[in-house]
Amino acid sequence: MISPRYAPFVTSLLLSGVMSFLVTCIATWSALGFVDGFFGLWMSAWIKAWAVACPTMIVFGPVVRNFVARNTRAS
């Protein structure tokens, strides 16, 4: 099991991976269609996007959570 203290990092890693995976698939398909070599092009785009998305979530995740917490209230 993973220690709870690593939960924010693991969440950022997994969520950024899933989101960038789906978004780059749609963007690659929209730009090129299902051409020969689509999978390789998509994977190339995905790994680059994930390399940006994960650190972005690690840095800005706490900022966004704090902002949402300050600007919401229980009903």
Sequence and secondary structure as in RCSB ss.txt:
>XXXX:A:sequence
MISPRYAPFVTSLLLSGVMSFLVTCIATWSALGFVDGFFGLWMSAWIKAWAVACPTMIVFGPVVRNFVARNTRAS
>XXXX:A:secstr
   GGGHHHHHHHHHHHHHHHHHHHHHHHHHH S TTHHHHHHHHHHHHHHHHHHHHHHHHHHHHHHHHHT    
